[in-house]
Amino acid sequence: MAIDVFNEEVVSLSEATKRLPKVRNGKKLHLSTLFRWAQAGKIANDGMRVRLETIQVGGTKCTSLEAMQRFFDRLTGKVEVVTPPSITHREQRRRHERAMKELEEMGI
C-alpha cells in the first residue's frame, strides 16, 4: 500500500524518530535506522522482507504514521500482506498489445 498524503499524517524521517518509543537505554532510534528500514527493509517473523514505505517531498524523505504502523504490524505478523508483483511499463504495453491482437483475431 502506498502512502496517501491527503489522508495520512506525513512526517519527515527525522520527525518519525521522535514519534517512536525510545529503545535501548532510553535512546531514540537513529535516523539511519529508518533509512535502512526504507532501503533494505527488515525480515519479518514469517521470513518475508518488509520495507518502510516512504515518499520524497521536495528534498526530504518522508513516511507517515500509518505507514510506520503497517510496517510494524507486518513485522510482528499481525497483518497478512500479499505484495502485488511489479509490472514494468514495457510488460504492461506487451500485455495490452497481446490483448488487442486477440480482440482483432476474434473480430471485435
Phi and psi in radians as a Rosetta constraint file:
Dihedral C 1 N 2 CA 2 C 2 CIRCULARHARMONIC -1.651 0.35
Dihedral N 2 CA 2 C 2 N 3 CIRCULARHARMONIC 2.778 0.35
Dihedral C 2 N 3 CA 3 C 3 CIRCULARHARMONIC -1.274 0.35
Dihedral N 3 CA 3 C 3 N 4 CIRCULARHARMONIC 2.269 0.35
Dihedral C 3 N 4 CA 4 C 4 CIRCULARHARMONIC -1.765 0.35
Dihedral N 4 CA 4 C 4 N 5 CIRCULARHARMONIC 1.778 0.35
Dihedral C 4 N 5 CA 5 C 5 CIRCULARHARMONIC -1.126 0.35
Dihedral N 5 CA 5 C 5 N 6 CIRCULARHARMONIC -0.338 0.35
Dihedral C 5 N 6 CA 6 C 6 CIRCULARHARMONIC -1.602 0.35
Dihedral N 6 CA 6 C 6 N 7 CIRCULARHARMONIC -0.256 0.35
Dihedral C 6 N 7 CA 7 C 7 CIRCULARHARMONIC -2.146 0.35
Dihedral N 7 CA 7 C 7 N 8 CIRCULARHARMONIC -0.054 0.35
Dihedral C 7 N 8 CA 8 C 8 CIRCULARHARMONIC -2.091 0.35
Dihedral N 8 CA 8 C 8 N 9 CIRCULARHARMONIC 2.725 0.35
Dihedral C 8 N 9 CA 9 C 9 CIRCULARHARMONIC -1.488 0.35
Dihedral N 9 CA 9 C 9 N 10 CIRCULARHARMONIC 1.788 0.35
Dihedral C 9 N 10 CA 10 C 10 CIRCULARHARMONIC -1.518 0.35
Dihedral N 10 CA 10 C 10 N 11 CIRCULARHARMONIC 2.325 0.35
Dihedral C 10 N 11 CA 11 C 11 CIRCULARHARMONIC -2.378 0.35
Dihedral N 11 CA 11 C 11 N 12 CIRCULARHARMONIC 2.676 0.35
Dihedral C 11 N 12 CA 12 C 12 CIRCULARHARMONIC -1.176 0.35
Dihedral N 12 CA 12 C 12 N 13 CIRCULARHARMONIC 2.782 0.35
Dihedral C 12 N 13 CA 13 C 13 CIRCULARHARMONIC -1.081 0.35
Dihedral N 13 CA 13 C 13 N 14 CIRCULARHARMONIC -0.586 0.35
Dihedral C 13 N 14 CA 14 C 14 CIRCULARHARMONIC -1.099 0.35
Dihedral N 14 CA 14 C 14 N 15 CIRCULARHARMONIC -0.789 0.35
Dihedral C 14 N 15 CA 15 C 15 CIRCULARHARMONIC -1.146 0.35
Dihedral N 15 CA 15 C 15 N 16 CIRCULARHARMONIC -0.625 0.35
Dihedral C 15 N 16 CA 16 C 16 CIRCULARHARMONIC -1.061 0.35
Dihedral N 16 CA 16 C 16 N 17 CIRCULARHARMONIC -0.634 0.35
Dihedral C 16 N 17 CA 17 C 17 CIRCULARHARMONIC -1.096 0.35
Dihedral N 17 CA 17 C 17 N 18 CIRCULARHARMONIC -0.533 0.35
Dihedral C 17 N 18 CA 18 C 18 CIRCULARHARMONIC -1.335 0.35
Dihedral N 18 CA 18 C 18 N 19 CIRCULARHARMONIC -0.415 0.35
Dihedral C 18 N 19 CA 19 C 19 CIRCULARHARMONIC -1.487 0.35
Dihedral N 19 CA 19 C 19 N 20 CIRCULARHARMONIC -0.305 0.35
Dihedral C 19 N 20 CA 20 C 20 CIRCULARHARMONIC -1.498 0.35
Dihedral N 20 CA 20 C 20 N 21 CIRCULARHARMONIC 2.696 0.35
Dihedral C 20 N 21 CA 21 C 21 CIRCULARHARMONIC -1.104 0.35
Dihedral N 21 CA 21 C 21 N 22 CIRCULARHARMONIC 2.642 0.35
Dihedral C 21 N 22 CA 22 C 22 CIRCULARHARMONIC -1.270 0.35
Dihedral N 22 CA 22 C 22 N 23 CIRCULARHARMONIC 2.551 0.35
Dihedral C 22 N 23 CA 23 C 23 CIRCULARHARMONIC -2.196 0.35
Dihedral N 23 CA 23 C 23 N 24 CIRCULARHARMONIC 3.048 0.35
Dihedral C 23 N 24 CA 24 C 24 CIRCULARHARMONIC 0.382 0.35
Dihedral N 24 CA 24 C 24 N 25 CIRCULARHARMONIC 1.847 0.35
Dihedral C 24 N 25 CA 25 C 25 CIRCULARHARMONIC 1.083 0.35
Dihedral N 25 CA 25 C 25 N 26 CIRCULARHARMONIC 0.463 0.35
Dihedral C 25 N 26 CA 26 C 26 CIRCULARHARMONIC 1.293 0.35
Dihedral N 26 CA 26 C 26 N 27 CIRCULARHARMONIC 0.296 0.35
Dihedral C 26 N 27 CA 27 C 27 CIRCULARHARMONIC -1.645 0.35
Dihedral N 27 CA 27 C 27 N 28 CIRCULARHARMONIC 2.587 0.35
Dihedral C 27 N 28 CA 28 C 28 CIRCULARHARMONIC -1.349 0.35
Dihedral N 28 CA 28 C 28 N 29 CIRCULARHARMONIC 2.774 0.35
Dihedral C 28 N 29 CA 29 C 29 CIRCULARHARMONIC -1.093 0.35
Dihedral N 29 CA 29 C 29 N 30 CIRCULARHARMONIC 2.522 0.35
Dihedral C 29 N 30 CA 30 C 30 CIRCULARHARMONIC -1.358 0.35
Dihedral N 30 CA 30 C 30 N 31 CIRCULARHARMONIC 2.559 0.35
Dihedral C 30 N 31 CA 31 C 31 CIRCULARHARMONIC -0.935 0.35
Dihedral N 31 CA 31 C 31 N 32 CIRCULARHARMONIC -0.654 0.35
Dihedral C 31 N 32 CA 32 C 32 CIRCULARHARMONIC -1.111 0.35
Dihedral N 32 CA 32 C 32 N 33 CIRCULARHARMONIC -0.468 0.35
Dihedral C 32 N 33 CA 33 C 33 CIRCULARHARMONIC -1.112 0.35
Dihedral N 33 CA 33 C 33 N 34 CIRCULARHARMONIC -0.768 0.35
Dihedral C 33 N 34 CA 34 C 34 CIRCULARHARMONIC -1.173 0.35
Dihedral N 34 CA 34 C 34 N 35 CIRCULARHARMONIC -0.669 0.35
Dihedral C 34 N 35 CA 35 C 35 CIRCULARHARMONIC -1.073 0.35
Dihedral N 35 CA 35 C 35 N 36 CIRCULARHARMONIC -0.723 0.35
Dihedral C 35 N 36 CA 36 C 36 CIRCULARHARMONIC -1.139 0.35
Dihedral N 36 CA 36 C 36 N 37 CIRCULARHARMONIC -0.725 0.35
Dihedral C 36 N 37 CA 37 C 37 CIRCULARHARMONIC -1.101 0.35
Dihedral N 37 CA 37 C 37 N 38 CIRCULARHARMONIC -0.601 0.35
Dihedral C 37 N 38 CA 38 C 38 CIRCULARHARMONIC -1.308 0.35
Dihedral N 38 CA 38 C 38 N 39 CIRCULARHARMONIC -0.678 0.35
Dihedral C 38 N 39 CA 39 C 39 CIRCULARHARMONIC -1.453 0.35
Dihedral N 39 CA 39 C 39 N 40 CIRCULARHARMONIC -1.045 0.35
Dihedral C 39 N 40 CA 40 C 40 CIRCULARHARMONIC -1.628 0.35
Dihedral N 40 CA 40 C 40 N 41 CIRCULARHARMONIC -0.430 0.35
Dihedral C 40 N 41 CA 41 C 41 CIRCULARHARMONIC 1.388 0.35
Dihedral N 41 CA 41 C 41 N 42 CIRCULARHARMONIC -2.949 0.35
Dihedral C 41 N 42 CA 42 C 42 CIRCULARHARMONIC -2.508 0.35
Dihedral N 42 CA 42 C 42 N 43 CIRCULARHARMONIC 2.559 0.35
Dihedral C 42 N 43 CA 43 C 43 CIRCULARHARMONIC -1.423 0.35
Dihedral N 43 CA 43 C 43 N 44 CIRCULARHARMONIC 2.186 0.35
Dihedral C 43 N 44 CA 44 C 44 CIRCULARHARMONIC -1.395 0.35
Dihedral N 44 CA 44 C 44 N 45 CIRCULARHARMONIC 3.013 0.35
Dihedral C 44 N 45 CA 45 C 45 CIRCULARHARMONIC -1.030 0.35
Dihedral N 45 CA 45 C 45 N 46 CIRCULARHARMONIC -0.528 0.35
Dihedral C 45 N 46 CA 46 C 46 CIRCULARHARMONIC -1.508 0.35
Dihedral N 46 CA 46 C 46 N 47 CIRCULARHARMONIC 0.041 0.35
Dihedral C 46 N 47 CA 47 C 47 CIRCULARHARMONIC 1.620 0.35
Dihedral N 47 CA 47 C 47 N 48 CIRCULARHARMONIC -0.111 0.35
Dihedral C 47 N 48 CA 48 C 48 CIRCULARHARMONIC -1.429 0.35
Dihedral N 48 CA 48 C 48 N 49 CIRCULARHARMONIC 2.561 0.35
Dihedral C 48 N 49 CA 49 C 49 CIRCULARHARMONIC -1.478 0.35
Dihedral N 49 CA 49 C 49 N 50 CIRCULARHARMONIC 2.269 0.35
Dihedral C 49 N 50 CA 50 C 50 CIRCULARHARMONIC -2.078 0.35
Dihedral N 50 CA 50 C 50 N 51 CIRCULARHARMONIC 2.303 0.35
Dihedral C 50 N 51 CA 51 C 51 CIRCULARHARMONIC -1.977 0.35
Dihedral N 51 CA 51 C 51 N 52 CIRCULARHARMONIC 2.544 0.35
Dihedral C 51 N 52 CA 52 C 52 CIRCULARHARMONIC -1.309 0.35
Dihedral N 52 CA 52 C 52 N 53 CIRCULARHARMONIC 2.214 0.35
Dihedral C 52 N 53 CA 53 C 53 CIRCULARHARMONIC -1.215 0.35
Dihedral N 53 CA 53 C 53 N 54 CIRCULARHARMONIC 2.368 0.35
Dihedral C 53 N 54 CA 54 C 54 CIRCULARHARMONIC -2.416 0.35
Dihedral N 54 CA 54 C 54 N 55 CIRCULARHARMONIC 2.821 0.35
Dihedral C 54 N 55 CA 55 C 55 CIRCULARHARMONIC -2.372 0.35
Dihedral N 55 CA 55 C 55 N 56 CIRCULARHARMONIC 2.786 0.35
Dihedral C 55 N 56 CA 56 C 56 CIRCULARHARMONIC -1.794 0.35
Dihedral N 56 CA 56 C 56 N 57 CIRCULARHARMONIC 2.111 0.35
Dihedral C 56 N 57 CA 57 C 57 CIRCULARHARMONIC -2.009 0.35
Dihedral N 57 CA 57 C 57 N 58 CIRCULARHARMONIC 1.785 0.35
Dihedral C 57 N 58 CA 58 C 58 CIRCULARHARMONIC 1.096 0.35
Dihedral N 58 CA 58 C 58 N 59 CIRCULARHARMONIC -2.160 0.35
Dihedral C 58 N 59 CA 59 C 59 CIRCULARHARMONIC -1.726 0.35
Dihedral N 59 CA 59 C 59 N 60 CIRCULARHARMONIC 0.245 0.35
Dihedral C 59 N 60 CA 60 C 60 CIRCULARHARMONIC -2.020 0.35
Dihedral N 60 CA 60 C 60 N 61 CIRCULARHARMONIC 2.253 0.35
Dihedral C 60 N 61 CA 61 C 61 CIRCULARHARMONIC -1.392 0.35
Dihedral N 61 CA 61 C 61 N 62 CIRCULARHARMONIC 2.228 0.35
Dihedral C 61 N 62 CA 62 C 62 CIRCULARHARMONIC -2.245 0.35
Dihedral N 62 CA 62 C 62 N 63 CIRCULARHARMONIC 2.843 0.35
Dihedral C 62 N 63 CA 63 C 63 CIRCULARHARMONIC -2.413 0.35
Dihedral N 63 CA 63 C 63 N 64 CIRCULARHARMONIC -3.042 0.35
Dihedral C 63 N 64 CA 64 C 64 CIRCULARHARMONIC -2.218 0.35
Dihedral N 64 CA 64 C 64 N 65 CIRCULARHARMONIC 2.779 0.35
Dihedral C 64 N 65 CA 65 C 65 CIRCULARHARMONIC -1.089 0.35
Dihedral N 65 CA 65 C 65 N 66 CIRCULARHARMONIC -0.644 0.35
Dihedral C 65 N 66 CA 66 C 66 CIRCULARHARMONIC -1.181 0.35
Dihedral N 66 CA 66 C 66 N 67 CIRCULARHARMONIC -0.641 0.35
Dihedral C 66 N 67 CA 67 C 67 CIRCULARHARMONIC -1.145 0.35
Dihedral N 67 CA 67 C 67 N 68 CIRCULARHARMONIC -0.662 0.35
Dihedral C 67 N 68 CA 68 C 68 CIRCULARHARMONIC -1.144 0.35
Dihedral N 68 CA 68 C 68 N 69 CIRCULARHARMONIC -0.680 0.35
Dihedral C 68 N 69 CA 69 C 69 CIRCULARHARMONIC -1.100 0.35
Dihedral N 69 CA 69 C 69 N 70 CIRCULARHARMONIC -0.768 0.35
Dihedral C 69 N 70 CA 70 C 70 CIRCULARHARMONIC -1.073 0.35
Dihedral N 70 CA 70 C 70 N 71 CIRCULARHARMONIC -0.719 0.35
Dihedral C 70 N 71 CA 71 C 71 CIRCULARHARMONIC -1.037 0.35
Dihedral N 71 CA 71 C 71 N 72 CIRCULARHARMONIC -0.868 0.35
Dihedral C 71 N 72 CA 72 C 72 CIRCULARHARMONIC -1.199 0.35
Dihedral N 72 CA 72 C 72 N 73 CIRCULARHARMONIC -0.640 0.35
Dihedral C 72 N 73 CA 73 C 73 CIRCULARHARMONIC -1.083 0.35
Dihedral N 73 CA 73 C 73 N 74 CIRCULARHARMONIC -0.733 0.35
Dihedral C 73 N 74 CA 74 C 74 CIRCULARHARMONIC -1.159 0.35
Dihedral N 74 CA 74 C 74 N 75 CIRCULARHARMONIC -0.680 0.35
Dihedral C 74 N 75 CA 75 C 75 CIRCULARHARMONIC -1.118 0.35
Dihedral N 75 CA 75 C 75 N 76 CIRCULARHARMONIC -0.677 0.35
Dihedral C 75 N 76 CA 76 C 76 CIRCULARHARMONIC -1.519 0.35
Dihedral N 76 CA 76 C 76 N 77 CIRCULARHARMONIC -0.058 0.35
Dihedral C 76 N 77 CA 77 C 77 CIRCULARHARMONIC 1.431 0.35
Dihedral N 77 CA 77 C 77 N 78 CIRCULARHARMONIC 0.302 0.35
Dihedral C 77 N 78 CA 78 C 78 CIRCULARHARMONIC -1.334 0.35
Dihedral N 78 CA 78 C 78 N 79 CIRCULARHARMONIC -0.406 0.35
Dihedral C 78 N 79 CA 79 C 79 CIRCULARHARMONIC -2.209 0.35
Dihedral N 79 CA 79 C 79 N 80 CIRCULARHARMONIC 2.242 0.35
Dihedral C 79 N 80 CA 80 C 80 CIRCULARHARMONIC -1.424 0.35
Dihedral N 80 CA 80 C 80 N 81 CIRCULARHARMONIC 2.113 0.35
Dihedral C 80 N 81 CA 81 C 81 CIRCULARHARMONIC -1.991 0.35
Dihedral N 81 CA 81 C 81 N 82 CIRCULARHARMONIC 2.272 0.35
Dihedral C 81 N 82 CA 82 C 82 CIRCULARHARMONIC -2.008 0.35
Dihedral N 82 CA 82 C 82 N 83 CIRCULARHARMONIC 1.944 0.35
Dihedral C 82 N 83 CA 83 C 83 CIRCULARHARMONIC -1.445 0.35
Dihedral N 83 CA 83 C 83 N 84 CIRCULARHARMONIC 2.147 0.35
Dihedral C 83 N 84 CA 84 C 84 CIRCULARHARMONIC -1.170 0.35
Dihedral N 84 CA 84 C 84 N 85 CIRCULARHARMONIC 2.529 0.35
Dihedral C 84 N 85 CA 85 C 85 CIRCULARHARMONIC -1.170 0.35
Dihedral N 85 CA 85 C 85 N 86 CIRCULARHARMONIC 2.528 0.35
Dihedral C 85 N 86 CA 86 C 86 CIRCULARHARMONIC -1.350 0.35
Dihedral N 86 CA 86 C 86 N 87 CIRCULARHARMONIC 2.301 0.35
Dihedral C 86 N 87 CA 87 C 87 CIRCULARHARMONIC -2.007 0.35
Dihedral N 87 CA 87 C 87 N 88 CIRCULARHARMONIC 2.137 0.35
Dihedral C 87 N 88 CA 88 C 88 CIRCULARHARMONIC -1.282 0.35
Dihedral N 88 CA 88 C 88 N 89 CIRCULARHARMONIC 2.830 0.35
Dihedral C 88 N 89 CA 89 C 89 CIRCULARHARMONIC -1.033 0.35
Dihedral N 89 CA 89 C 89 N 90 CIRCULARHARMONIC -0.701 0.35
Dihedral C 89 N 90 CA 90 C 90 CIRCULARHARMONIC -1.086 0.35
Dihedral N 90 CA 90 C 90 N 91 CIRCULARHARMONIC -0.787 0.35
Dihedral C 90 N 91 CA 91 C 91 CIRCULARHARMONIC -1.148 0.35
Dihedral N 91 CA 91 C 91 N 92 CIRCULARHARMONIC -0.674 0.35
Dihedral C 91 N 92 CA 92 C 92 CIRCULARHARMONIC -1.075 0.35
Dihedral N 92 CA 92 C 92 N 93 CIRCULARHARMONIC -0.748 0.35
Dihedral C 92 N 93 CA 93 C 93 CIRCULARHARMONIC -1.122 0.35
Dihedral N 93 CA 93 C 93 N 94 CIRCULARHARMONIC -0.736 0.35
Dihedral C 93 N 94 CA 94 C 94 CIRCULARHARMONIC -1.065 0.35
Dihedral N 94 CA 94 C 94 N 95 CIRCULARHARMONIC -0.774 0.35
Dihedral C 94 N 95 CA 95 C 95 CIRCULARHARMONIC -1.090 0.35
Dihedral N 95 CA 95 C 95 N 96 CIRCULARHARMONIC -0.713 0.35
Dihedral C 95 N 96 CA 96 C 96 CIRCULARHARMONIC -1.102 0.35
Dihedral N 96 CA 96 C 96 N 97 CIRCULARHARMONIC -0.788 0.35
Dihedral C 96 N 97 CA 97 C 97 CIRCULARHARMONIC -1.105 0.35
Dihedral N 97 CA 97 C 97 N 98 CIRCULARHARMONIC -0.704 0.35
Dihedral C 97 N 98 CA 98 C 98 CIRCULARHARMONIC -1.088 0.35
Dihedral N 98 CA 98 C 98 N 99 CIRCULARHARMONIC -0.751 0.35
Dihedral C 98 N 99 CA 99 C 99 CIRCULARHARMONIC -1.123 0.35
Dihedral N 99 CA 99 C 99 N 100 CIRCULARHARMONIC -0.737 0.35
Dihedral C 99 N 100 CA 100 C 100 CIRCULARHARMONIC -1.103 0.35
Dihedral N 100 CA 100 C 100 N 101 CIRCULARHARMONIC -0.710 0.35
Dihedral C 100 N 101 CA 101 C 101 CIRCULARHARMONIC -1.121 0.35
Dihedral N 101 CA 101 C 101 N 102 CIRCULARHARMONIC -0.729 0.35
Dihedral C 101 N 102 CA 102 C 102 CIRCULARHARMONIC -1.106 0.35
Dihedral N 102 CA 102 C 102 N 103 CIRCULARHARMONIC -0.707 0.35
Dihedral C 102 N 103 CA 103 C 103 CIRCULARHARMONIC -1.111 0.35
Dihedral N 103 CA 103 C 103 N 104 CIRCULARHARMONIC -0.711 0.35
Dihedral C 103 N 104 CA 104 C 104 CIRCULARHARMONIC -1.090 0.35
Dihedral N 104 CA 104 C 104 N 105 CIRCULARHARMONIC -0.746 0.35
Dihedral C 104 N 105 CA 105 C 105 CIRCULARHARMONIC -1.111 0.35
Dihedral N 105 CA 105 C 105 N 106 CIRCULARHARMONIC -0.533 0.35
Dihedral C 105 N 106 CA 106 C 106 CIRCULARHARMONIC -1.436 0.35
Dihedral N 106 CA 106 C 106 N 107 CIRCULARHARMONIC -0.161 0.35
Dihedral C 106 N 107 CA 107 C 107 CIRCULARHARMONIC 1.461 0.35
Dihedral N 107 CA 107 C 107 N 108 CIRCULARHARMONIC 0.377 0.35
